[in-house]
Amino acid sequence: MQPTFGSDVYHLLFEPIDDQMLAQATRKTIGQAIDEWMPYVQIVNVKTTSRKEEHIVLIEVEYTVDGWPVENTLNMGVRI
C-alpha cells in the first residue's frame, strides 16, 4: 500500500545513456530510495555492469545496517 516504495532503477534501463551515466544514475536512484525508506541502511558501494550482448544489467549493492557489525552485498540481475 506504498505506491512510491522502491527505486526507479527500471526506468533508467531504457534511457539512452552510456554505461558510465547508467552507473551514476543507478547509484543516485538507489541512494535516494534508501534515504527515504530505510535510513538505517548505509550504502558502501554500488557497482553496475552492463552485458549488452546478453541484455542484462547486473547491479551489486554493498551496504551496512546500523547496529550490525557486518557488511552485506545484494546482487541483482535485470533483463532489458
N, CA, C and O atoms as CSV, one atom per row, in Angstrom:
chain,resi,resn,atom,element,x,y,z
A,1,MET,N,N,0.824,-1.193,0.000
A,1,MET,CA,C,0.000,0.000,0.000
A,1,MET,C,C,0.870,1.260,0.000
A,1,MET,O,O,0.427,2.322,0.437
A,2,GLN,N,N,2.096,1.141,-0.486
A,2,GLN,CA,C,3.002,2.283,-0.598
A,2,GLN,C,C,3.393,2.428,-2.076
A,2,GLN,O,O,4.387,1.840,-2.501
A,3,PRO,N,N,2.649,3.179,-2.846
A,3,PRO,CA,C,2.893,3.236,-4.297
A,3,PRO,C,C,4.235,3.839,-4.688
A,3,PRO,O,O,4.679,3.632,-5.818
A,4,THR,N,N,4.894,4.571,-3.807
A,4,THR,CA,C,6.181,5.159,-4.159
A,4,THR,C,C,7.354,4.378,-3.562
A,4,THR,O,O,8.500,4.821,-3.648
A,5,PHE,N,N,7.074,3.216,-2.956
A,5,PHE,CA,C,8.129,2.404,-2.357
A,5,PHE,C,C,9.037,1.848,-3.447
A,5,PHE,O,O,8.563,1.414,-4.497
A,6,GLY,N,N,10.331,1.863,-3.195
A,6,GLY,CA,C,11.295,1.300,-4.134
A,6,GLY,C,C,12.079,2.385,-4.836
A,6,GLY,O,O,12.061,3.549,-4.434
A,7,SER,N,N,12.765,1.989,-5.887
A,7,SER,CA,C,13.578,2.944,-6.646
A,7,SER,C,C,13.126,2.950,-8.103
A,7,SER,O,O,12.281,2.156,-8.514
A,8,ASP,N,N,13.703,3.855,-8.861
A,8,ASP,CA,C,13.363,3.984,-10.282
A,8,ASP,C,C,14.402,3.320,-11.176
A,8,ASP,O,O,14.611,3.765,-12.305
A,9,VAL,N,N,15.049,2.282,-10.706
A,9,VAL,CA,C,16.091,1.621,-11.494
A,9,VAL,C,C,15.549,1.133,-12.823
A,9,VAL,O,O,16.213,1.292,-13.847
A,10,TYR,N,N,14.362,0.545,-12.839
A,10,TYR,CA,C,13.807,0.023,-14.095
A,10,TYR,C,C,13.628,1.129,-15.134
A,10,TYR,O,O,13.797,0.885,-16.329
A,11,HIS,N,N,13.294,2.321,-14.700
A,11,HIS,CA,C,13.126,3.429,-15.637
A,11,HIS,C,C,14.455,3.814,-16.283
A,11,HIS,O,O,14.486,4.243,-17.437
A,12,LEU,N,N,15.542,3.663,-15.548
A,12,LEU,CA,C,16.861,4.017,-16.079
A,12,LEU,C,C,17.315,3.073,-17.184
A,12,LEU,O,O,18.046,3.479,-18.087
A,13,LEU,N,N,16.892,1.838,-17.119
A,13,LEU,CA,C,17.381,0.832,-18.046
A,13,LEU,C,C,16.999,1.101,-19.495
A,13,LEU,O,O,17.621,0.565,-20.412
A,14,PHE,N,N,15.995,1.914,-19.702
A,14,PHE,CA,C,15.532,2.173,-21.057
A,14,PHE,C,C,15.883,3.576,-21.538
A,14,PHE,O,O,15.417,4.019,-22.588
A,15,GLU,N,N,16.706,4.267,-20.763
A,15,GLU,CA,C,17.165,5.590,-21.157
A,15,GLU,C,C,18.347,5.470,-22.110
A,15,GLU,O,O,19.153,4.547,-21.983
A,16,PRO,N,N,18.460,6.384,-23.055
A,16,PRO,CA,C,19.592,6.338,-23.993
A,16,PRO,C,C,20.858,6.942,-23.363
A,16,PRO,O,O,21.287,8.035,-23.731
A,17,ILE,N,N,21.447,6.203,-22.405
A,17,ILE,CA,C,22.646,6.688,-21.716
A,17,ILE,C,C,23.730,5.628,-21.795
A,17,ILE,O,O,23.444,4.443,-21.967
A,18,ASP,N,N,24.978,6.066,-21.668
A,18,ASP,CA,C,26.096,5.122,-21.723
A,18,ASP,C,C,26.283,4.437,-20.367
A,18,ASP,O,O,25.595,4.755,-19.397
A,19,ASP,N,N,27.218,3.498,-20.320
A,19,ASP,CA,C,27.422,2.701,-19.107
A,19,ASP,C,C,27.835,3.540,-17.901
A,19,ASP,O,O,27.398,3.269,-16.783
A,20,GLN,N,N,28.668,4.551,-18.116
A,20,GLN,CA,C,29.114,5.394,-17.000
A,20,GLN,C,C,27.940,6.202,-16.433
A,20,GLN,O,O,27.790,6.314,-15.216
A,21,MET,N,N,27.122,6.756,-17.306
A,21,MET,CA,C,25.957,7.522,-16.840
A,21,MET,C,C,24.949,6.603,-16.156
A,21,MET,O,O,24.318,6.994,-15.174
A,22,LEU,N,N,24.793,5.378,-16.674
A,22,LEU,CA,C,23.897,4.412,-16.048
A,22,LEU,C,C,24.366,4.083,-14.642
A,22,LEU,O,O,23.553,4.003,-13.722
A,23,ALA,N,N,25.669,3.892,-14.462
A,23,ALA,CA,C,26.218,3.582,-13.135
A,23,ALA,C,C,25.968,4.732,-12.161
A,23,ALA,O,O,25.568,4.501,-11.020
A,24,GLN,N,N,26.201,5.965,-12.601
A,24,GLN,CA,C,25.980,7.126,-11.738
A,24,GLN,C,C,24.502,7.290,-11.393
A,24,GLN,O,O,24.157,7.549,-10.240
A,25,ALA,N,N,23.635,7.142,-12.386
A,25,ALA,CA,C,22.197,7.298,-12.152
A,25,ALA,C,C,21.659,6.185,-11.254
A,25,ALA,O,O,20.786,6.426,-10.421
A,26,THR,N,N,22.177,4.973,-11.423
A,26,THR,CA,C,21.748,3.847,-10.584
A,26,THR,C,C,22.123,4.103,-9.131
A,26,THR,O,O,21.313,3.897,-8.227
A,27,ARG,N,N,23.348,4.552,-8.912
A,27,ARG,CA,C,23.805,4.859,-7.549
A,27,ARG,C,C,22.919,5.935,-6.921
A,27,ARG,O,O,22.538,5.835,-5.755
A,28,LYS,N,N,22.600,6.953,-7.697
A,28,LYS,CA,C,21.786,8.050,-7.183
A,28,LYS,C,C,20.366,7.595,-6.843
A,28,LYS,O,O,19.863,7.900,-5.762
A,29,THR,N,N,19.717,6.868,-7.757
A,29,THR,CA,C,18.324,6.476,-7.515
A,29,THR,C,C,18.201,5.464,-6.381
A,29,THR,O,O,17.239,5.507,-5.615
A,30,ILE,N,N,19.172,4.548,-6.267
A,30,ILE,CA,C,19.140,3.598,-5.155
A,30,ILE,C,C,19.401,4.341,-3.844
A,30,ILE,O,O,18.750,4.067,-2.835
A,31,GLY,N,N,20.347,5.276,-3.855
A,31,GLY,CA,C,20.640,6.072,-2.663
A,31,GLY,C,C,19.443,6.877,-2.188
A,31,GLY,O,O,19.185,6.964,-0.988
A,32,GLN,N,N,18.704,7.471,-3.135
A,32,GLN,CA,C,17.518,8.249,-2.771
A,32,GLN,C,C,16.445,7.363,-2.149
A,32,GLN,O,O,15.812,7.750,-1.167
A,33,ALA,N,N,16.240,6.178,-2.716
A,33,ALA,CA,C,15.231,5.265,-2.170
A,33,ALA,C,C,15.630,4.788,-0.771
A,33,ALA,O,O,14.787,4.708,0.122
A,34,ILE,N,N,16.897,4.477,-0.583
A,34,ILE,CA,C,17.375,4.044,0.739
A,34,ILE,C,C,17.209,5.166,1.752
A,34,ILE,O,O,16.747,4.931,2.869
A,35,ASP,N,N,17.581,6.376,1.373
A,35,ASP,CA,C,17.438,7.515,2.287
A,35,ASP,C,C,15.992,7.720,2.713
A,35,ASP,O,O,15.720,8.041,3.870
A,36,GLU,N,N,15.074,7.538,1.789
A,36,GLU,CA,C,13.655,7.763,2.099
A,36,GLU,C,C,13.044,6.624,2.901
A,36,GLU,O,O,12.349,6.867,3.887
A,37,TRP,N,N,13.293,5.386,2.493
A,37,TRP,CA,C,12.575,4.252,3.055
A,37,TRP,C,C,13.327,3.464,4.116
A,37,TRP,O,O,12.709,2.836,4.976
A,38,MET,N,N,14.665,3.491,4.064
A,38,MET,CA,C,15.458,2.715,5.014
A,38,MET,C,C,16.662,3.532,5.484
A,38,MET,O,O,17.797,3.197,5.145
A,39,PRO,N,N,16.440,4.581,6.245
A,39,PRO,CA,C,17.546,5.454,6.652
A,39,PRO,C,C,18.582,4.771,7.550
A,39,PRO,O,O,19.658,5.327,7.771
A,40,TYR,N,N,18.287,3.617,8.054
A,40,TYR,CA,C,19.208,2.862,8.903
A,40,TYR,C,C,20.196,2.034,8.074
A,40,TYR,O,O,21.075,1.378,8.634
A,41,VAL,N,N,20.056,2.061,6.751
A,41,VAL,CA,C,20.962,1.351,5.844
A,41,VAL,C,C,21.948,2.353,5.256
A,41,VAL,O,O,21.555,3.422,4.787
A,42,GLN,N,N,23.227,2.002,5.283
A,42,GLN,CA,C,24.272,2.847,4.718
A,42,GLN,C,C,24.871,2.144,3.502
A,42,GLN,O,O,25.373,1.026,3.617
A,43,ILE,N,N,24.820,2.783,2.353
A,43,ILE,CA,C,25.385,2.198,1.142
A,43,ILE,C,C,26.888,2.419,1.137
A,43,ILE,O,O,27.367,3.539,1.313
A,44,VAL,N,N,27.617,1.340,0.935
A,44,VAL,CA,C,29.074,1.390,0.867
A,44,VAL,C,C,29.512,1.589,-0.585
A,44,VAL,O,O,30.380,2.415,-0.868
A,45,ASN,N,N,28.907,0.830,-1.505
A,45,ASN,CA,C,29.280,0.907,-2.910
A,45,ASN,C,C,28.149,0.347,-3.771
A,45,ASN,O,O,27.432,-0.566,-3.363
A,46,VAL,N,N,28.008,0.909,-4.960
A,46,VAL,CA,C,27.076,0.383,-5.959
A,46,VAL,C,C,27.877,0.169,-7.234
A,46,VAL,O,O,28.506,1.099,-7.740
A,47,LYS,N,N,27.856,-1.050,-7.753
A,47,LYS,CA,C,28.580,-1.381,-8.974
A,47,LYS,C,C,27.572,-1.838,-10.021
A,47,LYS,O,O,26.739,-2.705,-9.757
A,48,THR,N,N,27.656,-1.252,-11.201
A,48,THR,CA,C,26.743,-1.594,-12.284
A,48,THR,C,C,27.550,-2.132,-13.456
A,48,THR,O,O,28.516,-1.507,-13.894
A,49,THR,N,N,27.148,-3.296,-13.962
A,49,THR,CA,C,27.812,-3.909,-15.103
A,49,THR,C,C,26.761,-4.201,-16.162
A,49,THR,O,O,25.749,-4.846,-15.887
A,50,SER,N,N,27.007,-3.726,-17.362
A,50,SER,CA,C,26.073,-3.930,-18.464
A,50,SER,C,C,26.592,-5.044,-19.374
A,50,SER,O,O,27.720,-4.988,-19.865
A,51,ARG,N,N,25.766,-6.034,-19.585
A,51,ARG,CA,C,26.088,-7.110,-20.532
A,51,ARG,C,C,25.129,-6.985,-21.712
A,51,ARG,O,O,24.123,-7.690,-21.791
A,52,LYS,N,N,25.453,-6.093,-22.610
A,52,LYS,CA,C,24.544,-5.768,-23.708
A,52,LYS,C,C,24.237,-6.962,-24.593
A,52,LYS,O,O,23.103,-7.122,-25.044
A,53,GLU,N,N,25.239,-7.808,-24.849
A,53,GLU,CA,C,25.012,-8.971,-25.712
A,53,GLU,C,C,24.047,-9.975,-25.091
A,53,GLU,O,O,23.412,-10.753,-25.803
A,54,GLU,N,N,23.937,-9.957,-23.763
A,54,GLU,CA,C,23.019,-10.848,-23.047
A,54,GLU,C,C,21.746,-10.122,-22.617
A,54,GLU,O,O,20.830,-10.744,-22.079
A,55,HIS,N,N,21.683,-8.805,-22.852
A,55,HIS,CA,C,20.539,-7.969,-22.474
A,55,HIS,C,C,20.284,-8.016,-20.965
A,55,HIS,O,O,19.148,-8.169,-20.516
A,56,ILE,N,N,21.361,-7.883,-20.203
A,56,ILE,CA,C,21.283,-7.927,-18.742
A,56,ILE,C,C,22.111,-6.785,-18.159
A,56,ILE,O,O,23.198,-6.474,-18.645
A,57,VAL,N,N,21.581,-6.174,-17.117
A,57,VAL,CA,C,22.349,-5.233,-16.315
A,57,VAL,C,C,22.473,-5.841,-14.927
A,57,VAL,O,O,21.474,-6.183,-14.293
A,58,LEU,N,N,23.716,-5.971,-14.460
A,58,LEU,CA,C,23.974,-6.505,-13.130
A,58,LEU,C,C,24.240,-5.341,-12.187
A,58,LEU,O,O,25.045,-4.459,-12.485
A,59,ILE,N,N,23.557,-5.346,-11.049
A,59,ILE,CA,C,23.723,-4.292,-10.052
A,59,ILE,C,C,24.127,-4.958,-8.741
A,59,ILE,O,O,23.445,-5.856,-8.247
A,60,GLU,N,N,25.245,-4.504,-8.190
A,60,GLU,CA,C,25.752,-5.030,-6.925
A,60,GLU,C,C,25.774,-3.884,-5.919
A,60,GLU,O,O,26.429,-2.865,-6.137
A,61,VAL,N,N,25.051,-4.062,-4.814
A,61,VAL,CA,C,24.971,-3.030,-3.784
A,61,VAL,C,C,25.606,-3.570,-2.510
A,61,VAL,O,O,25.124,-4.540,-1.925
A,62,GLU,N,N,26.683,-2.936,-2.091
A,62,GLU,CA,C,27.318,-3.276,-0.813
A,62,GLU,C,C,26.775,-2.298,0.224
A,62,GLU,O,O,26.737,-1.092,-0.017
A,63,TYR,N,N,26.360,-2.811,1.365
A,63,TYR,CA,C,25.732,-1.956,2.373
A,63,TYR,C,C,25.962,-2.482,3.776
A,63,TYR,O,O,26.326,-3.640,3.979
A,64,THR,N,N,25.739,-1.602,4.734
A,64,THR,CA,C,25.742,-1.981,6.145
A,64,THR,C,C,24.421,-1.522,6.750
A,64,THR,O,O,23.756,-0.627,6.228
A,65,VAL,N,N,24.065,-2.145,7.844
A,65,VAL,CA,C,22.862,-1.779,8.590
A,65,VAL,C,C,23.308,-1.299,9.959
A,65,VAL,O,O,24.092,-1.964,10.636
A,66,ASP,N,N,22.803,-0.137,10.361
A,66,ASP,CA,C,23.159,0.413,11.664
A,66,ASP,C,C,22.944,-0.631,12.756
A,66,ASP,O,O,21.880,-1.243,12.845
A,67,GLY,N,N,23.964,-0.824,13.578
A,67,GLY,CA,C,23.863,-1.771,14.682
A,67,GLY,C,C,24.319,-3.172,14.330
A,67,GLY,O,O,24.424,-4.010,15.226
A,68,TRP,N,N,24.597,-3.468,13.062
A,68,TRP,CA,C,25.092,-4.784,12.647
A,68,TRP,C,C,26.570,-4.656,12.326
A,68,TRP,O,O,26.963,-3.715,11.637
A,69,PRO,N,N,27.389,-5.560,12.796
A,69,PRO,CA,C,28.832,-5.423,12.601
A,69,PRO,C,C,29.360,-5.947,11.260
A,69,PRO,O,O,30.572,-6.005,11.055
A,70,VAL,N,N,28.466,-6.325,10.356
A,70,VAL,CA,C,28.921,-6.916,9.089
A,70,VAL,C,C,28.479,-6.077,7.902
A,70,VAL,O,O,27.527,-5.302,7.983
A,71,GLU,N,N,29.195,-6.251,6.796
A,71,GLU,CA,C,28.831,-5.618,5.531
A,71,GLU,C,C,28.170,-6.685,4.658
A,71,GLU,O,O,28.648,-7.817,4.596
A,72,ASN,N,N,27.086,-6.334,3.991
A,72,ASN,CA,C,26.350,-7.260,3.155
A,72,ASN,C,C,26.402,-6.808,1.708
A,72,ASN,O,O,26.696,-5.649,1.419
A,73,THR,N,N,26.111,-7.742,0.792
A,73,THR,CA,C,26.057,-7.419,-0.626
A,73,THR,C,C,24.776,-7.975,-1.211
A,73,THR,O,O,24.418,-9.128,-0.972
A,74,LEU,N,N,24.089,-7.144,-1.979
A,74,LEU,CA,C,22.882,-7.539,-2.690
A,74,LEU,C,C,23.205,-7.534,-4.168
A,74,LEU,O,O,23.650,-6.514,-4.696
A,75,ASN,N,N,22.992,-8.652,-4.851
A,75,ASN,CA,C,23.245,-8.763,-6.281
A,75,ASN,C,C,21.913,-8.886,-7.017
A,75,ASN,O,O,21.061,-9.702,-6.664
A,76,MET,N,N,21.753,-8.056,-8.049
A,76,MET,CA,C,20.523,-8.100,-8.843
A,76,MET,C,C,20.895,-8.174,-10.315
A,76,MET,O,O,21.797,-7.474,-10.775
A,77,GLY,N,N,20.211,-9.008,-11.031
A,77,GLY,CA,C,20.350,-9.062,-12.474
A,77,GLY,C,C,19.016,-8.629,-13.082
A,77,GLY,O,O,17.969,-9.201,-12.778
A,78,VAL,N,N,19.066,-7.621,-13.934
A,78,VAL,CA,C,17.837,-7.082,-14.523
A,78,VAL,C,C,17.888,-7.273,-16.021
A,78,VAL,O,O,18.803,-6.783,-16.682
A,79,ARG,N,N,16.911,-7.982,-16.562
A,79,ARG,CA,C,16.836,-8.196,-18.019
A,79,ARG,C,C,16.298,-6.942,-18.683
A,79,ARG,O,O,15.322,-6.345,-18.229
A,80,ILE,N,N,16.958,-6.555,-19.773
A,80,ILE,CA,C,16.498,-5.373,-20.515
A,80,ILE,C,C,16.152,-5.751,-21.937
A,80,ILE,O,O,15.746,-4.894,-22.722
